[in-house]
Amino acid sequence: MDFILTETEFNKDNIAWNGNRFLIGNGYFGIRGTLEEYTKKQMCAVNMAGIYDRVRDSWRESVNAPNPIYTYVKVNGQAYTLPDEKPKFHQQELDFRYGIHCRVTRWKTEHGDITVICERFASIARQHNIAMKYTFSADFDCEAEIITGIDGDVWDINGPHFVKMQMGSKDGIDYVTGITGEKNISVTAKECIRTDFQAEQTNQNTDKSIFRHIRFTAKANKEYAFEKIAEITTSVDDFGTNGRIDELSYRELKDEHKAEWDKIWDISHIHIDGDDEAEYALNYSIYHLNCIAPRNMKGKSIPARGLSGQVYKGAVFWDTEMFMIDYYIHTAPEVAKTLLQYRIDTLDGARTKAKGYGLDGAYYAWESQEGGYEGCSDYNVTDVFTNRPMRTHFRDKQYHVSAAIVYGLMKYINATGDYDILNEGAMEMVIECAKFYRSLLLKKADKPYYEIHDAVGPDEYHERVNNNAYTNRMAKFVFDTALELSDKCPIDSNLKEMLRDSSENILIKEPDTSGIIEQFDGYFKLEDASLNTVRSRVINPKEYWGGAYGVAADTQVIKQADVVAMLSMFKNDYTSDIMAKNLKYYEPRTEHGSSLSACMYSLLACYTDNPEIAYPMFMKSAKADLTKGGKEWAGSIYIGGTHPASAGGAWIAAVKGFAGVIEENGQLVCRPNLPEKWNGMSFKLMYKGRLYSVEIQNGNGTISTI
């Protein structure tokens, strides 16, 4: 399979998008796919995992490190950089087999052509390191100067986050340290440079950066190359560096890096026979999941936009447990456990949030930062018409988040058999989540069942609704899980009875006479307008469709899978006929305004034996970061970035949907339901400590141990 993503021309309108799709990373940081000469104007960033800062009353967000790959060239005194100087030729490339970014740019000058080639990667073998090789050539004799260094004037959405900068050089190693204002965390970038040619070198310091000027006389048609080995560290790291950067070579790091990626792809790769486009898109999605996985790290999780920048405040959403963790459970279970450990470690933060709303137990953050801190504000969207913050209810009414974490835990336990995690804090987490849902339950005087009011389900366009079908069913799942696990971790008898009462008496919406499950109380009474009708009411393309005054709020048009997500997750509770009817009803009413949506529809279509209906929605998920035109704005707030939940959803649709791999009676079984153009599939899975090979040919699937 071809693992190369290529752009063969320069288009300045693609700069932000390329920053996402050409991303490289290693779980500790992500480097946006911007070019070496770019600055904060082009949204250049080395985004750190789990490091946050707040400036005054702005939103807290993740921190971008000083950028050690900053480089550009001058010829005969003139700088040649993109986007300022139009190139004669330009190609940008990502080898996502190995997470290696490469660019080739050629400019025409008055004397002839000059060419720059640069290759770089974020080492997945030594996660503090970045390696870069930069080559310059000209087809004429000239005076050349390469300016390279560490740019500390970083891109921030709600910054600046570094209130103090320190820089200098020691033993040939340059460094820039930024210190955050809120918690006094230091983030340091170091670099060591080696040239293969003689040159005059001088350093230049600014108030935030350090640059090295490499001046030389270039002979026509000769290549001049230098290697840069960089290192990123912080004052709160939980794992150390591995080797001094002045003792490491580009070739050594590259060989180690590729060997580590070979190990990852040995279990990650999915082959699709008969559909090269789908195979390419799916494995590209898997690449993004691999390059942001918190390997060798303690209690870290994955933000909603991965490590592609500060978008969504670098916060962890329910996306991780619902859409990403499945992939890690079956390819790198130790990473899945790390993701769950993050939730265990942030239990106190969830308790604090619940208490703040007068509720019991653990109410996990909608936008979770370190310690479980809730990064979401009550005014989370800006009105494009008034430029005023809009009151939203993502923070206070998205009750389903705590249940998503318990659901993720049980997927992990069922697939790994690791019940030891219960004694490592997970059981306490489940009980606290159950207490939270118990405290939400209401009972009307003339009704025999419990209800949950004033909620926001996965469909964020409809706020403060009663008895959202998804939320109620997820609450019941938490009660049932706590009861099930109490056989292994005994709990108080009064608590057990409370959980049983909650589970047996919570309102679970049933299909109506036509087989449709109402998304929430009163949903069927809303205007049944088409998507096109609602879209025609939009005045500003950046306006928010939900909330009190959004164009979708009083209609049946929804943002993303809600009832459909519930049916996909609890498919054994419903007949195929009920699932098919709801799929047919809700899909035309769904805007798919979230990248989390299409994969759930694809999965449900597979469960109802409709792989041809599932296929385009699977491709929508798999190509979320390959296709331009996704939502990049919510009001006036930039929300662009990578879509790891969509990538994880594509994996789920492929493996659990098309391949039909499910767990039955403690074993994996395979009941494939492939699209017509697919001749077969092959891939590997981890299950209960053993590695399995899945082979599908001629409509039949076999699973064998390796």
N, C-alpha and C positions, 0 to 999 in steps of 0.2 A: 504493500500500500504506500502511496505517496504521502509523506508526512510534512510536506512543505506548503506553507501559506505565502503567497507572493503578491506584491503590488508592483506593477511595472511602469508606473508613471507617478509624477508628483502632482498631488491635488491638495492645495492648502485647506480646502473644505473638509478633508478627511483626517486632519491632524488629531482631533479629539477621539474620533472613532478608531484610528490606528493605534492610539495610545492604549486602547482596551484590547483590541484583537491581536496585537503583537506583544502582549504582556509576557514577561518572563518572571519567574519567582521560585522560591524554595520553601515557603511556609513561614519563614522568619520575616521576610520582606518580599514585596512585589515591585518590579521595576516596570513602569509604564513603557509601552512600545513607542516612545518618542525618540527622535534622533539626537545624536550626541551634542549638537550645537544648540538644542532647544533650551529654553528657560521657563520660568513660571508662566510666561505669556502663552506658551504652548502646552500648559498643564503637565509639565514634566514632573515626575515624582518617583521617589523610592519610598513606598508606603510601608510603615512598620506595623506588625501584628501586635495588637494588644496594648499599644502605648497611646494614651489619650491626654488631651489638654483642653482647657477652656479659657477663653479670653473674655473677661468681663461678663456681659450678659449674652454673648453669642452662644451658639450651640457648641457643646463639647464635641470633639471629633478626634479621629486618629491623627497621628503625627507623621509628617513626611520628613525623612532624614536629609541631611546635607547630601547633595548629589555628586558622587565622585566620578561620574563618567563624562562630565562636561568637557567638550573638545571642539575646536574649530581650527581652520587653517587660513593663513594669509599668504598671498603670492604677490611679490613685488609691492608689498604694502597694502594690498586690497584684500579685505576679508571676503571669503566665499562661504556663505551659509544659506541654509533653507530656513524660512521661506523667502528670505530677502533677495537672493540671487537665483533667477530662474535657471534650472539645470538643462544641460543638453541631453542627459540621460539620468534616470534614477530608478533604482530598484530596492525595495525593502522586502525582507524575507524572514520568516520564522520557521525554523526546523523544529516542529513540535514533537518530534521523536526524542529530541535531546534538549529542548528548551534553549536553543541557541538563536540569537537574533543577529541578522546581518544586513548591512546596507551597502550599496554601491552607488556613488553619485559622481557624475562627470559634468564639469562646467566648461564652457567655451570662453576663453579670454582673448584679448587682442593679440596675444603671441602664440596661442595654441590651446590645447585641452589639458585640464588637470583632473585627476581622479582621486577620490577618497573611498577606501574600503574599510569597514569596521565590523568586527565580529565580537560579540559579548555574550556572557551568560551569568546567571545567578547560581552559584555552585549549590547543587543539591547534596553533595557529599560533605562539604564544609560550609555550613549554612550562614556563616558570617561573611563569606567572601563573594566578591564579584571579580570576574576576569574579563579583560578587554584587549583586543589586538587591533591597532589602528595603522593603516598603510596609506601613504601618500605617494603619488607619482605625477609627473608632467611630461609631455612630449616635447619640451623645450627646456633649455637651461633657465633657471630662475632663482631668485632669492625667496626662500620659503620660511615660514614661521608657523609652528603649531602651538596653539594656546590650549593648554589642558589643565584641569585642576578639579577642585571641590567647590561647587557652587552652593553656598549656604543661604542664598536668597531664594528660599523654596516657595513653591506654590502652596497656598493655603486657601480653603474656602472661607473659614471663619478664624483667621489668624491675625497677626503672626503669633506663632506658638513659642518661638525661641526668644526669650527676653534678654538673654546674654549669649554672646558668641565668643569662643576662644579658638585661636588658630596658630599654627606654627609648623616648624620642621625639626625633626630630630633624627640623626643618623640616616639621612636620605629619605625619611618617611614624612610626608606632609599630612596634616590633620586639621579638621574643623570639628569643633564640638558646639552643639546647640543645647542650651539649658531651658527647659520649659518653665513657664511662669506659675502654673497651678501647683505642681508637685515637685518641682526642682529635679526633674529627671533629665539626665544628660544623654544625648544621642551623638555618637562620634563616628565620623567617617575618616578613614585613613587610606593613603594610597602610596604605592611604590611604583616607580616608572623605570623601565629599562629600554634604551634605544639600541638599534643595531647599526648605528651610524654616528659619526662624529658631529657634534653640534655644540653651540654655545647655549647654556641653560641659565636662566635667571628666574627668581621667584618674585611674585607681586602679591601683596596682601591688600584686601579691602576690609571694610568693617564687618563683612560677613563671610568672605570667601578667600581662598588661596589659589593662585594660578601659577603655572610654570610655563615660561616662554622658551620654546625650543627653536633656535634659529640656525639655519644651515643653507649652504648653496646646493641646490638640487640639480643634478645632471639629467639631461633628457633621457626618458624611457627607463629610468632606474627607480626601483621601489625603495621607499624609506619607511620602516616600520618601528613602532614601539609597542611594548606590552605594558599594561597597567594591571596591577593586582590591588584590589581595594578590600577594605574590611569595614563592616558596620557593627557597632556594639552599642549597648545602652547600659545605664547604671542599674537596671532592674533585670538583667538577663538571668535566666535560670540554667544556662549551659555555656560553657566556655569556648574560647577560640581554639583552633587546632593548627598551630604552626605560625611562625612569624611571616608576614607578607613579603619581607625582603628575602626570604629563603624559599619562596614558592615560585614556580614557573607557570606560564600560561599552558604549556603542553601537559605538564603534570596535573594541573587542575582540570583541564579538559578531559584527559583520559579517565580520571577518577569520576568526574561528573557523568560522562557517558556510560561508564560501567554501572553507576548507580541507577541511571535512567533505564538501562537494559533490564535490570532486576525488576523495576517497577512495571515496565511494559510487558514483561514476561507473563505477568498475571493480569494486567489491565486490558490488553489489546482485545478488541472484538472484531472478528472477521465476518463480513456479510457477503455471501456469494450471490452475485447478480446485480448489485446496486452499489457501484463505487462512490456515488455522491453521498449516500446514506452512511456508508462505512467511514468515509472521510469526515463527515460532519460529526458523527458519534465519537470517533476517536479524538477529534479536535476538542470536543466537550470534555472527554476524559482527561485530556492534557490539562485543561484548566483546573479540574478537580485535583489532579496530581500536584500541580505547581503551587497550590495554596494550602495543601494539607499540613497541619502542624506536627510534622514528624520530629521526634526527639525533644519535644517540648512538653511542659507540664501545664495542665489545666488551661489550655488555650482552645479557642474555637474559631469558626470561620465567619467573617462578616458577610452581610447580604450581597455586597459587591466585591467579595473576595479581597484581594490586595491591590485593586486597581485604582485606589485613591481614597479620598476622604468622604466620598459620596455616602449618603445615609449615615454619616457621622462615624463610619468605620465600625458600626454596631452589628452585633449578632442578633439575628431574627429567628423566628420559628422555622424559617427556611432550612436551617441546618439539620434539625431533627426530622423534618418531614420530607425533605427532598434530596439532601446530600448524604446523610448518614448511611443510607442503604448501600451506596457504592463502597464506602469505606468498610462497612461491616463485612462485605464479601471479598474485598481485595486487600485491605490493610486494617484488620480489626483492632490493632493497637491504636490507630488513629481514631477510630470510632470511640474507643474507650476514653481517649483524651478529650474528645468533644463532650462526652457525658460528664467527665470529671470537672470540666468547666462549669457545668450546671450544678453539680454537687458543691463545688467550691463557692458558688454564688448564691447558695440557698439563703444565707442571711440577708442578702440584698433583696431577694424575693419576699422574705418575711417582712422586711421593712416596708416594702411597697404595699403589701396587703394591709399592714397595720395603718398605713397612711390613709387608706380608703375605708377604714373601719371594718376590715375583713380579717378573717382568721387565715392561718396557714401561709402558703407561699404563692404569691402572685408574681410570676416572672415578667421581667421587663419586655416591653414591645421592642425597644432598641437597647439591647443590653451591652454595657461597656464593662470595664474591670470592676470586680466585686459585685456584679449584678446591678450596678448603677443604671437607672433609667435615663437614657439619653434623649428620649422623646419629650417634647414640650407639649403643652396644651394647645399651642398655636403652631401647627406643624406645616402649614401650607400658606403661601402668600397669595392674596387675591390679586389677579393680574389687572383688574379694573381700578382698584383703589390703592394698590400697593401696600395694603394693610395685612397684618397677620390674620389668618382665619382660624377660628376655634374648630378643632377637630377632636375626635375621640379615639384616636389610635392608642394613646397612652393609657386611658382610664377604662375603656370598655372592651378591649380585645381580650376577653377572658380566656379564649381558647389556647393562648400561648402555653400556659402551664401544662395543659393536657398534651400538647404536641411533644413536650419533653418526656413525659411518661410514655407516650406512644413510641418515641425514639428509643427509650430505654428497653422497652419490651421487644422491639425488633432486634436489638443487640443481644439481649439475653436468649431469645428463641433461636437465633442463628449461631451463637457462640457457645451456649451452655454455661456462660460465666455468671453463675449465681453469687460468686464471691463479691461481686460489685455491690450487692445489697448490704453487705457488712462494711462496705467502704463509704457509706453515706447515701447510697441510692435508695434504700428502703425508707430512710428518714425523709428523703426528698419526695417519694411517692405519697407517704402519709400526710406530709404538709400540703401537698397539692390537693389531696382528697379533702382535707379540712377546709381549704380555700373554696372548693366547689360546694361543699356543704354550707358554708356561710353565705353563698349566693342564692341558695334555694328559697323560694317563696311559695306560700300556699294560700290560695283564696279561700274564704270561709265556706263557700259552697262547692269547692272542688276537692277531689280526693288525691290529687297529684301535685307534685312540686313543679315549679316553673323557674326559669331564669329570665329576668327582664333586663331591659336597658343595655343590650349587648351590641357588639359589632362582630359579625362573623368574618370569614375570609373575604367575602364581598364587601369591600370598604365603602362602596358607594351608598350603602344604606346603613345609617348609624342609628344607635339607640333603639334597636328593635327587640321585640319580646319573642322568646322561644325560637331562637335561631336553631334550625334543625341540626346543623353541624355542631354548634356549641353544646347543646343539650346531650347529643350522642357522645361527644368527647368527654363530657363530665361523667356520664355513666361509665365510660371506659375506665376512667381513673378510679372510680369507686370499685369497679369489678377487679381491676388490677391489684388494688390494695388488698382486697379480700383474697384473691388468688395467692398473692405473695405472703400473706399472713400464715400460710401453711408452712413456709420455710422460715419466716421471721415472725414469731408470735407477737400479737398485739393485744392491748387491753380489750376485755370482752365488751365493755360499754362502747368503745370506739368501733369494734367490729359490728355491733348491732346498729350503730348509727350509719355505718357504711352500707350495710345490707338494706336498711330502710331507704337510704338515699337512692341506691341503685334500683330497687324495686318500684319506687314511686315517682321517679322523675319522669316528666312528660317526654315521650319520644314520638315524634310526628310519624304518622302512618300515611301511606298513599291514599289519595282520595279515590272517588269512584272511577276516575279515568286513569288511575295508577300513578299520579304525580304527587310528589311530596312537596308541600308548600315550604318555601325557604324560611319563612318566619311568619308570625301572626300578621295577617293583613296583606301579605305579598300579592295574593291573587286579586286584590281590590285596586292595586296600582294600575296606572295607565299601561296598557299592553302595546307600547310603541315599538316600532322596529328600530334596529340599530341605526339605519340610515336616517330615520326621522329624528332621533335624538342627536345624531351627529350634525344634522342640518341646523340645529338650534345653537350650536357652538359659535360664539362670536370671536373669541380669541383662541388660536390653536393651543395656547399654553394653559387655558383655564381648567380648573379642577372639576371633574364631572360629579363628584360626590358632595357630602356635607349637606348643610341645611338648604343651600340654594343651587346646588349643582344640577346640570341638565338631566342627569339620570336619577336623581334622588326620588322623584315622585313617579318613576316608571319601573317596569319590570326588567329594564336593562341592568345587568350586573357587571361588575368589574372582572371577576374571575371565578373559577370553579368553587362552588360552595356545597350545595347538595350533591353535585357530581363528585366532589372530593370525598364527601362522607360515604357515598356508595362505593367508590373505589377502595376505600380503606376498610369498609365492613361488608365486603361483597358476599360473604357467607350468610348475611342476615336477609338478603333479598333475592328474589327470583331474577333470572335473566330477563324476563319480560318487563319487570318493574324497572330494572336498570336501563334497558333499552328505551323505554318510554320517557324516562327522565332525561336521558342523554338527548333524545330528539327534541324534548321540550326546552331544555335550558341552553343548548348550544347556540341556537339562533339569537338568544337573548343575552349572550355573553360577549362583551367587548374584547375580552382577553387583554385587558389593560395592564395585566401583570404577567411577567414572564413565568410565574408559577402555574398558570392556568392551563395552557395547551396540553401539557403532559398528563394531567389528570383526566382530561377528556379522551386523550389517546388511550390511556390505560383502561378506562371504562369501556371504550369501543372494543378493545381486545377482549375484555371480559364478556362482552355480548356477541362475540364471534363476528366482529366487523372490522377486520384488519385494514380494509381499504379506506374506511372512514378514519381509522386511527392514524394511518400513515402521514397525511399532511400535517396533522397536529404534532406528531412525533418529530417531523422535519422542522416544524416551526420552533420546537424546543431545542433541537440539536443545532440549529443554525442561528440561535439567538445572538451570538457574538460574531457571526460571519455575515449577517445580513444588515445592511444599513437601514435606518428608518424607525428603529425602536424608540420608545418614549425616553426622551432625555430631559424633560422638564415636568415638574409638578408645580403649577403656578410659575413663579419666577425662580424656583429652586432647581439647580442642576442635579439630575439624578442619573446621569449616564455612568457607564462602567460595565464591567463584565457581569455575567449572569450565572453564577455557579449553581443556583437552585434549578435553573432551567437545564443546565448541563446534567445535574443529578437526576432531574425528572426525565430527561431523554434516556439515561441509563436504565431507570426503572421501567420506562415504557418498552425499551428494547428487551430487557432481560425477563421482567415479570409479565410483560404484556405479550409481545410477539413470540419470544422464546417460551413463555408459559412456565417459567421456573417458579415453583411454589414449595412451601414446606407442608408436608402432611405426615402426621404421626411421627414427628421427629426426624423425618427424612426429606431429602430434596427429590421432587419429581418434575418431569418436563412434559408439558402438553403444548406443543408449539401451535401457533396460529399466525403464520407469516403472511406478509403482503404478497400479492401474486408475483411481483417481479423478483422477490427474494427466492433463490434456490436453496439456501441454507445459511446456517450460522455456526460459529464455533468460538468458544471463549472458556475462561477458567473462573472458578469461584472458590472462596473459602467457606467452609461450613463446619462448625463444631470442631475446629482445630485441624481439619483435613482439607487438602486441595483437590478439587474435582474438575474434570474436563467435561464440557457440554458440547455435544455434536448434534446438529440438526441437518438432516438430508431427507429429501423426498417426503416431507411432512411428518417425519418421525424423529423423535429426540431421544438421545441416550446420555446418561450421566454416569461417569466412571471415575474412580479414584486414581490419583496420579502418584 
